[in-house]
Amino acid sequence: MFLDSSNELKLNPRLTVPEPDACERLIAVVRGAAGQKVPVTFHRAFDVAKSECASSVVSAGFDRLLTSGQEKTAADGAALIAELIRDFGDRVVVVPGGGINEENLAGLLEFTGAREFHASARVTEASKMEFRNDRCSMGADSKDYDIQVTSGKRVNKMLEIFDRVLASRRDS
């Protein structure tokens, strides 16, 4: 990973460990702009990098690592997520994300031991666009008049599941 001239963190072409200086500079830029120590998350670029870069992410000072366990979904990558949580303990919060929904959340939390999760909780809704040109499409498989929105109902359901799993941890 490296910082380009606009202070954007980019993956290096070898998809290897992030360069510590670049990561530390990025964290300093974020915290400097905020004027305080804000938590900084290393996003899912980790999922397309070589897995050994996790220790560099932690040592660079990131507070969280958002990951699908280097698989298409967090459920598919649960074994690596659990391993990261076990290996890094309290040094970084490993946040499962990618394909998490009401059906797989409890099992994922129980298997991995995750203390947080990330989910879009999206549903498809019809666009409110009144005029529709059916002769034209913005892509071969485009659904031009559908939009993805976060569902409060799905968020609340996942929070109930999350709270239930955490309560069962405390009780055991």
OpenMM code with the backbone's topology and positions (N, CA, C; nanometers):
from openmm import Vec3, app, unit

residues = "MET PHE LEU ASP SER SER ASN GLU LEU LYS LEU ASN PRO ARG LEU THR VAL PRO GLU PRO ASP ALA CYS GLU ARG LEU ILE ALA VAL VAL ARG GLY ALA ALA GLY GLN LYS VAL PRO VAL THR PHE HIS ARG ALA PHE ASP VAL ALA LYS SER GLU CYS ALA SER SER VAL VAL SER ALA GLY PHE ASP ARG LEU LEU THR SER GLY GLN GLU LYS THR ALA ALA ASP GLY ALA ALA LEU ILE ALA GLU LEU ILE ARG ASP PHE GLY ASP ARG VAL VAL VAL VAL PRO GLY GLY GLY ILE ASN GLU GLU ASN LEU ALA GLY LEU LEU GLU PHE THR GLY ALA ARG GLU PHE HIS ALA SER ALA ARG VAL THR GLU ALA SER LYS MET GLU PHE ARG ASN ASP ARG CYS SER MET GLY ALA ASP SER LYS ASP TYR ASP ILE GLN VAL THR SER GLY LYS ARG VAL ASN LYS MET LEU GLU ILE PHE ASP ARG VAL LEU ALA SER ARG ARG ASP SER".split()
positions = [
    Vec3(0.0856, -0.1154, 0.0000),
    Vec3(0.0000, 0.0000, 0.0000),
    Vec3(0.0909, 0.1226, 0.0000),
    Vec3(0.0410, 0.2262, -0.0608),
    Vec3(0.1171, 0.3496, -0.0604),
    Vec3(0.0213, 0.4668, -0.0670),
    Vec3(0.0676, 0.5822, -0.0218),
    Vec3(-0.0105, 0.7046, -0.0329),
    Vec3(0.0277, 0.7723, -0.1625),
    Vec3(-0.0718, 0.8068, -0.2436),
    Vec3(-0.0404, 0.8803, -0.3656),
    Vec3(-0.0379, 1.0296, -0.3324),
    Vec3(-0.0210, 1.1136, -0.4340),
    Vec3(-0.0055, 1.2574, -0.4106),
    Vec3(-0.1308, 1.3213, -0.3507),
    Vec3(-0.2457, 1.2565, -0.3609),
    Vec3(-0.3675, 1.3129, -0.3024),
    Vec3(-0.3999, 1.2504, -0.1663),
    Vec3(-0.2987, 1.1850, -0.1057),
    Vec3(-0.3144, 1.1196, 0.0248),
    Vec3(-0.4166, 1.0068, 0.0222),
    Vec3(-0.4311, 0.9405, -0.0906),
    Vec3(-0.5157, 0.8217, -0.0980),
    Vec3(-0.4274, 0.6998, -0.0837),
    Vec3(-0.4713, 0.6090, 0.0027),
    Vec3(-0.3966, 0.4855, 0.0242),
    Vec3(-0.4313, 0.3889, -0.0881),
    Vec3(-0.3313, 0.3395, -0.1577),
    Vec3(-0.3524, 0.2485, -0.2702),
    Vec3(-0.2806, 0.1167, -0.2420),
    Vec3(-0.3360, 0.0079, -0.2974),
    Vec3(-0.2658, -0.1196, -0.2888),
    Vec3(-0.1423, -0.1139, -0.3769),
    Vec3(-0.0343, -0.1737, -0.3303),
    Vec3(0.0817, -0.1803, -0.4173),
    Vec3(0.0596, -0.2944, -0.5169),
    Vec3(0.1302, -0.2922, -0.6276),
    Vec3(0.1055, -0.3907, -0.7338),
    Vec3(0.1313, -0.5354, -0.6918),
    Vec3(0.2092, -0.5575, -0.5878),
    Vec3(0.2409, -0.6938, -0.5448),
    Vec3(0.1366, -0.7497, -0.4481),
    Vec3(0.0399, -0.6648, -0.4081),
    Vec3(-0.0642, -0.7036, -0.3119),
    Vec3(-0.0039, -0.7647, -0.1864),
    Vec3(0.1016, -0.6990, -0.1390),
    Vec3(0.1689, -0.7479, -0.0195),
    Vec3(0.1401, -0.6546, 0.0968),
    Vec3(0.2222, -0.6651, 0.1981),
    Vec3(0.2003, -0.5869, 0.3194),
    Vec3(0.1929, -0.4382, 0.2885),
    Vec3(0.1065, -0.3670, 0.3627),
    Vec3(0.1037, -0.2218, 0.3442),
    Vec3(0.2361, -0.1630, 0.3898),
    Vec3(0.2772, -0.0581, 0.3268),
    Vec3(0.4006, 0.0072, 0.3677),
    Vec3(0.3720, 0.0869, 0.4942),
    Vec3(0.4373, 0.0517, 0.6041),
    Vec3(0.4057, 0.1129, 0.7338),
    Vec3(0.4093, 0.2650, 0.7330),
    Vec3(0.5071, 0.3236, 0.6664),
    Vec3(0.5150, 0.4705, 0.6636),
    Vec3(0.3910, 0.5308, 0.5994),
    Vec3(0.3445, 0.4715, 0.4903),
    Vec3(0.2260, 0.5234, 0.4218),
    Vec3(0.1030, 0.5116, 0.5101),
    Vec3(0.0880, 0.3980, 0.5760),
    Vec3(-0.0278, 0.3781, 0.6638),
    Vec3(-0.0243, 0.4738, 0.7814),
    Vec3(0.0935, 0.4885, 0.8415),
    Vec3(0.1056, 0.5788, 0.9560),
    Vec3(0.0776, 0.7233, 0.9151),
    Vec3(0.1219, 0.7630, 0.7955),
    Vec3(0.0937, 0.8980, 0.7460),
    Vec3(-0.0557, 0.9166, 0.7230),
    Vec3(-0.1208, 0.8158, 0.6670),
    Vec3(-0.2643, 0.8259, 0.6427),
    Vec3(-0.3401, 0.8397, 0.7747),
    Vec3(-0.3037, 0.7597, 0.8723),
    Vec3(-0.3693, 0.7670, 1.0031),
    Vec3(-0.3468, 0.9054, 1.0640),
    Vec3(-0.2271, 0.9586, 1.0506),
    Vec3(-0.1979, 1.0927, 1.1032),
    Vec3(-0.2823, 1.1987, 1.0320),
    Vec3(-0.2999, 1.1843, 0.8999),
    Vec3(-0.3830, 1.2791, 0.8245),
    Vec3(-0.5272, 1.2740, 0.8746),
    Vec3(-0.5809, 1.1546, 0.8918),
    Vec3(-0.7195, 1.1375, 0.9375),
    Vec3(-0.7363, 1.1969, 1.0763),
    Vec3(-0.6471, 1.1611, 1.1651),
    Vec3(-0.6608, 1.2091, 1.3033),
    Vec3(-0.6323, 1.3581, 1.3130),
    Vec3(-0.5423, 1.4069, 1.2296),
    Vec3(-0.5151, 1.5506, 1.2282),
    Vec3(-0.6351, 1.6294, 1.1792),
    Vec3(-0.7015, 1.5797, 1.0756),
    Vec3(-0.8195, 1.6475, 1.0221),
    Vec3(-0.9334, 1.6462, 1.1232),
    Vec3(-0.9431, 1.5392, 1.1991),
    Vec3(-1.0504, 1.5278, 1.2986),
    Vec3(-1.0179, 1.6063, 1.4248),
    Vec3(-0.8902, 1.6350, 1.4462),
    Vec3(-0.8489, 1.7085, 1.5652),
    Vec3(-0.8495, 1.6242, 1.6917),
    Vec3(-0.8596, 1.4936, 1.6756),
    Vec3(-0.8601, 1.4044, 1.7919),
    Vec3(-0.8284, 1.2630, 1.7449),
    Vec3(-0.8081, 1.1745, 1.8431),
    Vec3(-0.7806, 1.0352, 1.8080),
    Vec3(-0.9121, 0.9673, 1.7741),
    Vec3(-0.9381, 0.9513, 1.6463),
    Vec3(-1.0577, 0.8810, 1.6018),
    Vec3(-1.0172, 0.7397, 1.5590),
    Vec3(-1.1054, 0.6429, 1.5771),
    Vec3(-1.0734, 0.5073, 1.5321),
    Vec3(-1.0609, 0.5038, 1.3796),
    Vec3(-0.9616, 0.4319, 1.3312),
    Vec3(-0.9380, 0.4220, 1.1870),
    Vec3(-0.9472, 0.2751, 1.1465),
    Vec3(-1.0263, 0.2490, 1.0439),
    Vec3(-1.0504, 0.1129, 0.9960),
    Vec3(-0.9762, 0.0878, 0.8663),
    Vec3(-0.9070, -0.0246, 0.8603),
    Vec3(-0.8459, -0.0701, 0.7357),
    Vec3(-0.9533, -0.1487, 0.6619),
    Vec3(-0.9900, -0.1019, 0.5447),
    Vec3(-1.1040, -0.1605, 0.4744),
    Vec3(-1.0696, -0.2918, 0.4056),
    Vec3(-1.1600, -0.3399, 0.3259),
    Vec3(-1.1489, -0.4736, 0.2694),
    Vec3(-1.0397, -0.4890, 0.1637),
    Vec3(-0.9547, -0.3913, 0.1456),
    Vec3(-0.8380, -0.4127, 0.0589),
    Vec3(-0.7582, -0.5310, 0.1107),
    Vec3(-0.7658, -0.5543, 0.2404),
    Vec3(-0.7001, -0.6710, 0.2997),
    Vec3(-0.7471, -0.7995, 0.2317),
    Vec3(-0.8728, -0.8041, 0.1922),
    Vec3(-0.9294, -0.9264, 0.1354),
    Vec3(-0.8708, -0.9644, 0.0004),
    Vec3(-0.8106, -0.8697, -0.0686),
    Vec3(-0.7485, -0.9018, -0.1974),
    Vec3(-0.5963, -0.8979, -0.1887),
    Vec3(-0.5450, -0.8805, -0.0682),
    Vec3(-0.4004, -0.8789, -0.0468),
    Vec3(-0.3552, -1.0146, 0.0062),
    Vec3(-0.2278, -1.0303, 0.0196),
    Vec3(-0.1736, -1.1534, 0.0788),
    Vec3(-0.2040, -1.1506, 0.2285),
    Vec3(-0.2430, -1.2648, 0.2835),
    Vec3(-0.2935, -1.2669, 0.4212),
    Vec3(-0.1919, -1.2221, 0.5252),
    Vec3(-0.0634, -1.2327, 0.4949),
    Vec3(0.0358, -1.1922, 0.5954),
    Vec3(0.0359, -1.0415, 0.6210),
    Vec3(-0.0356, -0.9646, 0.5403),
    Vec3(-0.0368, -0.8198, 0.5630),
    Vec3(-0.1165, -0.7818, 0.6869),
    Vec3(-0.1924, -0.8737, 0.7464),
    Vec3(-0.2722, -0.8407, 0.8654),
    Vec3(-0.1853, -0.7874, 0.9781),
    Vec3(-0.0702, -0.8477, 1.0014),
    Vec3(0.0151, -0.7996, 1.1109),
    Vec3(0.0673, -0.6597, 1.0829),
    Vec3(0.0896, -0.6264, 0.9568),
    Vec3(0.1333, -0.4905, 0.9230),
    Vec3(0.0215, -0.3899, 0.9435),
    Vec3(-0.1010, -0.4301, 0.9157),
    Vec3(-0.2164, -0.3432, 0.9390),
    Vec3(-0.2246, -0.3093, 1.0872),
    Vec3(-0.2064, -0.4098, 1.1708),
    Vec3(-0.2132, -0.3905, 1.3159),
    Vec3(-0.0965, -0.3038, 1.3629),
    Vec3(0.0234, -0.3358, 1.3197),
    Vec3(0.1399, -0.2599, 1.3677),
    Vec3(0.1406, -0.1165, 1.3149),
    Vec3(0.0728, -0.0906, 1.2039),
    Vec3(0.0662, 0.0465, 1.1512),
    Vec3(-0.0236, 0.1356, 1.2353),
    Vec3(-0.1085, 0.0738, 1.3195),
    Vec3(-0.1897, 0.1539, 1.4094),
    Vec3(-0.3382, 0.1594, 1.3771),
    Vec3(-0.3840, 0.0778, 1.2834),
    Vec3(-0.5276, 0.0753, 1.2560),
    Vec3(-0.6006, 0.0149, 1.3758),
    Vec3(-0.7194, 0.0665, 1.4027),
    Vec3(-0.7980, 0.0200, 1.5166),
    Vec3(-0.8874, -0.0980, 1.4798),
    Vec3(-0.9263, -0.1025, 1.3531),
    Vec3(-1.0170, -0.2079, 1.3054),
    Vec3(-0.9687, -0.2593, 1.1716),
    Vec3(-1.0037, -0.3867, 1.1478),
    Vec3(-0.9765, -0.4502, 1.0189),
    Vec3(-1.1086, -0.5065, 0.9678),
    Vec3(-1.1636, -0.4441, 0.8647),
    Vec3(-1.2881, -0.4898, 0.8032),
    Vec3(-1.2534, -0.5961, 0.7005),
    Vec3(-1.3126, -0.7152, 0.7147),
    Vec3(-1.2731, -0.8254, 0.6280),
    Vec3(-1.3847, -0.9270, 0.6069),
    Vec3(-1.3816, -0.9887, 0.4908),
    Vec3(-1.4680, -1.1043, 0.4639),
    Vec3(-1.3875, -1.2321, 0.4795),
    Vec3(-1.2722, -1.2219, 0.5431),
    Vec3(-1.1867, -1.3394, 0.5612),
    Vec3(-1.1242, -1.3844, 0.4299),
    Vec3(-1.1034, -1.2888, 0.3411),
    Vec3(-1.0414, -1.3112, 0.2103),
    Vec3(-1.1220, -1.4069, 0.1224),
    Vec3(-1.2514, -1.4082, 0.1458),
    Vec3(-1.3448, -1.4861, 0.0638),
    Vec3(-1.4536, -1.3921, 0.0132),
    Vec3(-1.5421, -1.4449, -0.0704),
    Vec3(-1.6486, -1.3621, -0.1264),
    Vec3(-1.7403, -1.3072, -0.0173),
    Vec3(-1.7691, -1.3889, 0.0838),
    Vec3(-1.8542, -1.3457, 0.1946),
    Vec3(-1.7856, -1.3763, 0.3274),
    Vec3(-1.8274, -1.3054, 0.4297),
    Vec3(-1.7721, -1.3299, 0.5637),
    Vec3(-1.8071, -1.4701, 0.6120),
    Vec3(-1.9232, -1.5204, 0.5747),
    Vec3(-1.9590, -1.6573, 0.6140),
    Vec3(-1.8604, -1.7566, 0.5533),
    Vec3(-1.8223, -1.7354, 0.4274),
    Vec3(-1.7243, -1.8235, 0.3627),
    Vec3(-1.5853, -1.8079, 0.4233),
    Vec3(-1.5545, -1.6883, 0.4726),
    Vec3(-1.4224, -1.6618, 0.5290),
    Vec3(-1.4182, -1.6691, 0.6807),
    Vec3(-1.5183, -1.7312, 0.7413),
    Vec3(-1.5294, -1.7336, 0.8879),
    Vec3(-1.4072, -1.7936, 0.9562),
    Vec3(-1.3463, -1.8945, 0.8962),
    Vec3(-1.2300, -1.9580, 0.9598),
    Vec3(-1.1145, -1.8596, 0.9736),
    Vec3(-1.0857, -1.7830, 0.8684),
    Vec3(-0.9776, -1.6843, 0.8771),
    Vec3(-1.0147, -1.5712, 0.9723),
    Vec3(-1.1402, -1.5293, 0.9702),
    Vec3(-1.1833, -1.4238, 1.0627),
    Vec3(-1.1614, -1.4688, 1.2066),
    Vec3(-1.2009, -1.5917, 1.2382),
    Vec3(-1.1805, -1.6449, 1.3731),
    Vec3(-1.0321, -1.6504, 1.4076),
    Vec3(-0.9505, -1.6908, 1.3114),
    Vec3(-0.8058, -1.6980, 1.3333),
    Vec3(-0.7479, -1.5598, 1.3611),
    Vec3(-0.7903, -1.4592, 1.2852),
    Vec3(-0.7419, -1.3223, 1.3063),
    Vec3(-0.7823, -1.2718, 1.4439),
    Vec3(-0.9065, -1.2968, 1.4832),
    Vec3(-0.9542, -1.2537, 1.6149),
    Vec3(-0.8723, -1.3208, 1.7245),
    Vec3(-0.8474, -1.4483, 1.7091),
    Vec3(-0.7681, -1.5238, 1.8073),
    Vec3(-0.6234, -1.4723, 1.8110),
    Vec3(-0.5643, -1.4520, 1.6934),
    Vec3(-0.4238, -1.4122, 1.6869),
    Vec3(-0.3981, -1.2693, 1.7358),
    Vec3(-0.4894, -1.1776, 1.7071),
    Vec3(-0.4637, -1.0374, 1.7388),
    Vec3(-0.5312, -0.9893, 1.8661),
    Vec3(-0.6226, -1.0675, 1.9209),
    Vec3(-0.6839, -1.0319, 2.0486),
    Vec3(-0.7342, -0.8894, 2.0515),
    Vec3(-0.6894, -0.8140, 2.1521),
    Vec3(-0.7343, -0.6759, 2.1694),
    Vec3(-0.6509, -0.5742, 2.0933),
    Vec3(-0.5516, -0.6207, 2.0171),
    Vec3(-0.4668, -0.5247, 1.9447),
    Vec3(-0.5389, -0.4608, 1.8269),
    Vec3(-0.6414, -0.5275, 1.7724),
    Vec3(-0.7223, -0.4716, 1.6640),
    Vec3(-0.8597, -0.5373, 1.6716),
    Vec3(-0.9626, -0.4629, 1.6369),
    Vec3(-1.0970, -0.5200, 1.6305),
    Vec3(-1.1166, -0.5717, 1.4885),
    Vec3(-1.1325, -0.7019, 1.4760),
    Vec3(-1.1586, -0.7617, 1.3451),
    Vec3(-1.3093, -0.7553, 1.3235),
    Vec3(-1.3494, -0.6888, 1.2140),
    Vec3(-1.4901, -0.6653, 1.1854),
    Vec3(-1.5311, -0.7460, 1.0631),
    Vec3(-1.6082, -0.8537, 1.0827),
    Vec3(-1.6564, -0.9280, 0.9667),
    Vec3(-1.7506, -0.8415, 0.8847),
    Vec3(-1.7368, -0.8491, 0.7537),
    Vec3(-1.8253, -0.7759, 0.6637),
    Vec3(-1.8250, -0.8414, 0.5272),
    Vec3(-1.9384, -0.8404, 0.4630),
    Vec3(-1.9507, -0.8987, 0.3295),
    Vec3(-2.0546, -1.0091, 0.3302),
    Vec3(-2.1740, -0.9789, 0.2817),
    Vec3(-2.2779, -1.0796, 0.2715),
    Vec3(-2.3424, -1.1167, 0.4028),
    Vec3(-2.3261, -1.0343, 0.5046),
    Vec3(-2.3854, -1.0649, 0.6344),
    Vec3(-2.5333, -1.0266, 0.6321),
    Vec3(-2.6170, -1.1183, 0.6826),
    Vec3(-2.7603, -1.0938, 0.6854),
    Vec3(-2.8206, -1.1600, 0.8099),
    Vec3(-2.9520, -1.1505, 0.8204),
    Vec3(-3.0214, -1.2024, 0.9370),
    Vec3(-3.0054, -1.3541, 0.9508),
    Vec3(-2.9885, -1.4227, 0.8411),
    Vec3(-2.9789, -1.5688, 0.8442),
    Vec3(-2.8417, -1.6199, 0.8893),
    Vec3(-2.7353, -1.5454, 0.8616),
    Vec3(-2.6025, -1.5982, 0.8929),
    Vec3(-2.5306, -1.5244, 1.0060),
    Vec3(-2.5887, -1.4169, 1.0552),
    Vec3(-2.5191, -1.3341, 1.1546),
    Vec3(-2.4900, -1.4091, 1.2843),
    Vec3(-2.5886, -1.4724, 1.3430),
    Vec3(-2.5676, -1.5396, 1.4724),
    Vec3(-2.4583, -1.6453, 1.4624),
    Vec3(-2.4659, -1.7298, 1.3618),
    Vec3(-2.3655, -1.8343, 1.3452),
    Vec3(-2.2266, -1.7781, 1.3239),
    Vec3(-2.2177, -1.6707, 1.2477),
    Vec3(-2.0884, -1.6075, 1.2215),
    Vec3(-2.0287, -1.5501, 1.3506),
    Vec3(-2.1116, -1.4812, 1.4273),
    Vec3(-2.0638, -1.4243, 1.5540),
    Vec3(-2.0213, -1.5337, 1.6515),
    Vec3(-2.1014, -1.6395, 1.6582),
    Vec3(-2.0686, -1.7488, 1.7499),
    Vec3(-1.9411, -1.8209, 1.7085),
    Vec3(-1.9248, -1.8473, 1.5796),
    Vec3(-1.8079, -1.9206, 1.5314),
    Vec3(-1.6800, -1.8392, 1.5439),
    Vec3(-1.6879, -1.7103, 1.5096),
    Vec3(-1.5658, -1.6280, 1.5046),
    Vec3(-1.5311, -1.5629, 1.6369),
    Vec3(-1.6309, -1.5373, 1.7198),
    Vec3(-1.6071, -1.4607, 1.8424),
    Vec3(-1.6025, -1.3110, 1.8171),
    Vec3(-1.6471, -1.2671, 1.7003),
    Vec3(-1.6442, -1.1243, 1.6656),
    Vec3(-1.7265, -1.0420, 1.7637),
    Vec3(-1.6772, -0.9200, 1.7925),
    Vec3(-1.7453, -0.8280, 1.8831),
    Vec3(-1.8190, -0.7182, 1.8077),
    Vec3(-1.7955, -0.7099, 1.6777),
    Vec3(-1.8604, -0.6110, 1.5918),
    Vec3(-1.8866, -0.6783, 1.4588),
    Vec3(-1.9694, -0.6158, 1.3766),
    Vec3(-1.9904, -0.6633, 1.2403),
    Vec3(-2.0291, -0.5454, 1.1533),
    Vec3(-2.0194, -0.5651, 1.0234),
    Vec3(-2.0579, -0.4628, 0.9263),
    Vec3(-2.1524, -0.5263, 0.8260),
    Vec3(-2.2652, -0.4624, 0.8016),
    Vec3(-2.3604, -0.5130, 0.7034),
    Vec3(-2.4305, -0.3951, 0.6373),
    Vec3(-2.4616, -0.4100, 0.5112),
    Vec3(-2.5321, -0.3031, 0.4408),
    Vec3(-2.6818, -0.3070, 0.4704),
    Vec3(-2.7360, -0.4228, 0.5035),
    Vec3(-2.8790, -0.4400, 0.5331),
    Vec3(-2.9653, -0.3807, 0.4222),
    Vec3(-2.9221, -0.4023, 0.2991),
    Vec3(-2.9897, -0.3398, 0.1849),
    Vec3(-3.1140, -0.4162, 0.1418),
    Vec3(-3.2048, -0.3389, 0.0876),
    Vec3(-3.3200, -0.3918, 0.0168),
    Vec3(-3.3323, -0.3136, -0.1138),
    Vec3(-3.3973, -0.3737, -0.2107),
    Vec3(-3.4195, -0.3068, -0.3385),
    Vec3(-3.5553, -0.2394, -0.3360),
    Vec3(-3.5566, -0.1140, -0.3756),
    Vec3(-3.6813, -0.0391, -0.3867),
    Vec3(-3.6906, 0.0196, -0.5258),
    Vec3(-3.8122, 0.0449, -0.5688),
    Vec3(-3.8321, 0.1103, -0.6979),
    Vec3(-3.7923, 0.2567, -0.6858),
    Vec3(-3.7260, 0.3052, -0.7879),
    Vec3(-3.6884, 0.4455, -0.7926),
    Vec3(-3.8143, 0.5320, -0.7981),
    Vec3(-3.8037, 0.6520, -0.7470),
    Vec3(-3.9158, 0.7456, -0.7523),
    Vec3(-3.9153, 0.8257, -0.8830),
    Vec3(-3.8235, 0.7887, -0.9724),
    Vec3(-3.8144, 0.8566, -1.1014),
    Vec3(-3.9490, 0.8440, -1.1739),
    Vec3(-4.0072, 0.9555, -1.2133),
    Vec3(-4.1377, 0.9521, -1.2782),
    Vec3(-4.1285, 0.9212, -1.4271),
    Vec3(-4.0364, 0.9850, -1.4973),
    Vec3(-4.0206, 0.9568, -1.6401),
    Vec3(-3.9255, 0.8394, -1.6569),
    Vec3(-3.9641, 0.7454, -1.7392),
    Vec3(-3.8809, 0.6273, -1.7634),
    Vec3(-3.8718, 0.6027, -1.9127),
    Vec3(-3.7494, 0.6050, -1.9633),
    Vec3(-3.7270, 0.5774, -2.1048),
    Vec3(-3.6946, 0.4292, -2.1186),
    Vec3(-3.7920, 0.3490, -2.1547),
    Vec3(-3.7739, 0.2041, -2.1644),
    Vec3(-3.6927, 0.1619, -2.2866),
    Vec3(-3.6635, 0.2560, -2.3773),
    Vec3(-3.5835, 0.2223, -2.4967),
    Vec3(-3.4342, 0.2227, -2.4669),
    Vec3(-3.3960, 0.2774, -2.3521),
    Vec3(-3.2540, 0.2939, -2.3212),
    Vec3(-3.2243, 0.2370, -2.1834),
    Vec3(-3.1056, 0.1764, -2.1714),
    Vec3(-3.0615, 0.1210, -2.0444),
    Vec3(-2.9164, 0.1633, -2.0210),
    Vec3(-2.8779, 0.1784, -1.8971),
    Vec3(-2.7418, 0.2218, -1.8644),
    Vec3(-2.6433, 0.1064, -1.8571),
    Vec3(-2.6859, -0.0131, -1.8962),
    Vec3(-2.5981, -0.1286, -1.8985),
    Vec3(-2.6778, -0.2515, -1.9375),
    Vec3(-2.6079, -0.3543, -1.9780),
    Vec3(-2.6744, -0.4749, -2.0282),
    Vec3(-2.7705, -0.5346, -1.9267),
    Vec3(-2.7282, -0.5423, -1.8010),
    Vec3(-2.8125, -0.6017, -1.6976),
    Vec3(-2.8650, -0.4966, -1.6001),
    Vec3(-2.8693, -0.3742, -1.6460),
    Vec3(-2.9033, -0.2636, -1.5577),
    Vec3(-3.0497, -0.2659, -1.5151),
    Vec3(-3.0687, -0.2345, -1.3906),
    Vec3(-3.2027, -0.2133, -1.3354),
    Vec3(-3.2098, -0.0643, -1.3015),
    Vec3(-3.2236, 0.0159, -1.4069),
    Vec3(-3.2124, 0.1606, -1.3937),
    Vec3(-3.3119, 0.2239, -1.2971),
    Vec3(-3.4222, 0.1589, -1.2754),
    Vec3(-3.5252, 0.2196, -1.1926),
    Vec3(-3.5426, 0.1472, -1.0596),
    Vec3(-3.4403, 0.0747, -1.0191),
    Vec3(-3.4333, 0.0144, -0.8868),
    Vec3(-3.3180, 0.0800, -0.8120),
    Vec3(-3.3345, 0.0978, -0.6829),
    Vec3(-3.2268, 0.1516, -0.6006),
    Vec3(-3.2081, 0.0624, -0.4778),
    Vec3(-3.0864, 0.0590, -0.4278),
    Vec3(-3.0539, -0.0154, -0.3071),
    Vec3(-3.0536, 0.0822, -0.1899),
    Vec3(-3.1284, 0.0506, -0.0862),
    Vec3(-3.1335, 0.1350, 0.0330),
    Vec3(-3.1162, 0.0480, 0.1568),
    Vec3(-3.0658, 0.1069, 0.2633),
    Vec3(-3.0532, 0.0347, 0.3896),
    Vec3(-3.1898, 0.0285, 0.4548),
    Vec3(-3.2264, -0.0905, 0.4984),
    Vec3(-3.3560, -0.1136, 0.5605),
    Vec3(-3.3437, -0.1034, 0.7125),
    Vec3(-3.4161, -0.0107, 0.7710),
    Vec3(-3.4188, 0.0017, 0.9167),
    Vec3(-3.4689, -0.1252, 0.9827),
    Vec3(-3.5634, -0.1910, 0.9196),
    Vec3(-3.6184, -0.3155, 0.9736),
    Vec3(-3.5101, -0.4233, 0.9795),
    Vec3(-3.4304, -0.4350, 0.8736),
    Vec3(-3.3228, -0.5340, 0.8719),
    Vec3(-3.2149, -0.4973, 0.9735),
    Vec3(-3.1819, -0.3699, 0.9832),
    Vec3(-3.0820, -0.3252, 1.0813),
    Vec3(-3.1282, -0.3626, 1.2213),
    Vec3(-3.2533, -0.3326, 1.2547),
    Vec3(-3.3051, -0.3637, 1.3883),
    Vec3(-3.3027, -0.5131, 1.4150),
    Vec3(-3.3376, -0.5931, 1.3170),
    Vec3(-3.3363, -0.7396, 1.3345),
    Vec3(-3.1930, -0.7876, 1.3613),
    Vec3(-3.0963, -0.7351, 1.2845),
    Vec3(-2.9572, -0.7769, 1.3056),
    Vec3(-2.9051, -0.7298, 1.4409),
    Vec3(-2.9473, -0.6129, 1.4856),
    Vec3(-2.9060, -0.5659, 1.6180),
    Vec3(-2.9649, -0.6539, 1.7284),
    Vec3(-3.0874, -0.7004, 1.7111),
    Vec3(-3.1467, -0.7934, 1.8074),
    Vec3(-3.0657, -0.9231, 1.8134),
    Vec3(-3.0284, -0.9748, 1.6975),
    Vec3(-2.9478, -1.0971, 1.6914),
    Vec3(-2.8134, -1.0733, 1.7588),
    Vec3(-2.7497, -0.9620, 1.7267),
    Vec3(-2.6200, -0.9268, 1.7831),
    Vec3(-2.6279, -0.9192, 1.9356),
    Vec3(-2.7285, -0.8473, 1.9851),
    Vec3(-2.7455, -0.8335, 2.1305),
    Vec3(-2.7683, -0.9693, 2.1958),
    Vec3(-2.8464, -1.0559, 2.1324),
    Vec3(-2.8752, -1.1888, 2.1873),
    Vec3(-2.7471, -1.2729, 2.1959),
    Vec3(-2.6651, -1.2681, 2.0901),
    Vec3(-2.5402, -1.3455, 2.0904),
    Vec3(-2.4449, -1.2924, 2.1974),
    Vec3(-2.4324, -1.1600, 2.2071),
    Vec3(-2.3425, -1.1046, 2.3098),
    Vec3(-2.3924, -1.1364, 2.4495),
    Vec3(-2.5241, -1.1328, 2.4712),
    Vec3(-2.5793, -1.1667, 2.6027),
    Vec3(-2.5507, -1.3121, 2.6367),
    Vec3(-2.5600, -1.4015, 2.5390),
    Vec3(-2.5319, -1.5431, 2.5668),
    Vec3(-2.3838, -1.5641, 2.5979),
    Vec3(-2.2962, -1.4837, 2.5412),
    Vec3(-2.1538, -1.4912, 2.5763),
    Vec3(-2.1325, -1.4522, 2.7216),
    Vec3(-2.1979, -1.3440, 2.7634),
    Vec3(-2.1833, -1.2956, 2.9015),
    Vec3(-2.2374, -1.3974, 3.0012),
    Vec3(-2.3445, -1.4656, 2.9616),
    Vec3(-2.4101, -1.5615, 3.0519),
    Vec3(-2.3356, -1.6932, 3.0626),
    Vec3(-2.2459, -1.7201, 2.9695),
    Vec3(-2.1776, -1.8507, 2.9738),
    Vec3(-2.0403, -1.8438, 3.0376),
] * unit.nanometer
topology = app.Topology()
chain = topology.addChain("A")
for resn in residues:
    res = topology.addResidue(resn, chain)
    for name in ("N", "CA", "C"):
        topology.addAtom(name, app.Element.getBySymbol(name[0]), res)
